[in-house]
């Protein structure tokens, strides 16, 4: 906007005036192209024709951040395929008192990781 701020004024921005951030933690990410992504994409297309993989941002946190920080060349994603429970059903359950996944999704995810290892190690 004209004020030079990168974001337009928001209704709740008055709450943030005068607030000072003293700690900043830079995030990290893995590329959205390459052998790992292509192997994931191939599996998804084989098992769900017409499906595409897309990056999703959740309010949670994945250990992938720590792997990439400790091993800068590491490519890591928080991906685990599921068919029974939708993202909207499963996301609120992550680390909740009744955290769970469907048995069929666990089996499908296990099959995925086995196939992924075989594809990448060929």
VORODREN-147362 format. One record per residue (C-alpha): residue in three letters; x, y, z. Coordinates in pm, whole numbers, padded with zeros to 5 digits, always signed. Example, Ala and Ser with C-alpha at 12.3 -4.5 7.8 and 13.67 -1.06 7.14 Angstrom:
ALA+01230-00450+00780SER+01367-00106+00714
END
This chain:
UNK+00000+00000+00000UNK+00098+00370-00008UNK+00230+00367+00351UNK+00528+00160+00245UNK+00418-00135+00457UNK+00430-00470+00278UNK+00076-00557+00387UNK-00239-00346+00382UNK-00389-00235+00713UNK-00585-00512+00883UNK-00866-00458+01135UNK-00664-00631+01409UNK-00338-00450+01330UNK-00403-00195+01606UNK-00338-00480+01849UNK+00009-00523+01703UNK+00119-00159+01719UNK+00407-00117+01959UNK+00470-00491+01976UNK+00835-00578+01932UNK+00951-00916+01809UNK+01278-01007+01978UNK+01325-01353+01838UNK+01306-01453+01477UNK+01341-01808+01359UNK+01395-01854+00991UNK+01210-02139+00832UNK+01353-02375+00577UNK+01208-02578+00297UNK+01281-02849+00046UNK+01256-02799-00330UNK+00929-02878-00504UNK+01116-03047-00789UNK+01351-03343-00808UNK+01368-03718-00770UNK+01184-03744-00439UNK+00894-03528-00555UNK+00875-03717-00884UNK+00864-04052-00700UNK+00585-03924-00473UNK+00396-03784-00773UNK+00429-04113-00964UNK+00295-04316-00670UNK+00001-04082-00620UNK-00089-04087-00990UNK-00065-04467-01007UNK-00290-04518-00706UNK-00528-04230-00767UNK-00534-04142-01139UNK-00585-03773-01198UNK-00469-03677-00848UNK-00196-03419-00801UNK+00030-03342-00509UNK+00023-02987-00380UNK+00210-02811-00100UNK-00006-02737+00202UNK+00071-02507+00492UNK-00064-02616+00829UNK-00043-02444+01163UNK+00150-02742+01298UNK+00517-02817+01272UNK+00709-03106+01122UNK+01038-03261+01223UNK+01147-03205+00862UNK+01260-02860+00977UNK+01513-03013+01217UNK+01638-03269+00963UNK+01700-02993+00709UNK+01869-02776+00972UNK+02101-03057+01088UNK+02171-03186+00738UNK+02154-02892+00492UNK+02141-03119+00185UNK+01848-03316+00329UNK+01523-03310+00135UNK+01233-03384+00367UNK+00858-03347+00344UNK+00581-03412+00593UNK+00391-03625+00339UNK+00186-03930+00420UNK-00093-04028+00181UNK-00440-04097+00308UNK-00769-04186+00145UNK-01021-04250+00422UNK-00986-03938+00636UNK-00976-03600+00467UNK-00719-03340+00563UNK-00997-03147+00734UNK-01084-03452+00945UNK-00730-03556+01032UNK-00557-03219+01087UNK-00747-03132+01409UNK-00655-03474+01551UNK-00279-03419+01523UNK-00140-03426+01880UNK-00495-03409+02017UNK-00601-03625+02314UNK-00772-03864+02072UNK-00507-03855+01797UNK-00569-04129+01543UNK-00571-04227+01179UNK-00783-04479+00994UNK-00635-04831+00971UNK-00682-04823+00592UNK-00482-04498+00577UNK-00207-04653+00790UNK-00189-04950+00552UNK-00189-04723+00246UNK+00081-04502+00395UNK+00294-04806+00482UNK+00258-04929+00123UNK+00358-04582+00001UNK+00679-04566+00207UNK+00780-04917+00100UNK+00722-04832-00266UNK+00899-04499-00227UNK+01210-04666-00087UNK+01212-04922-00369UNK+01171-04650-00635UNK+01450-04434-00494UNK+01694-04720-00435UNK+01669-04867-00787
END
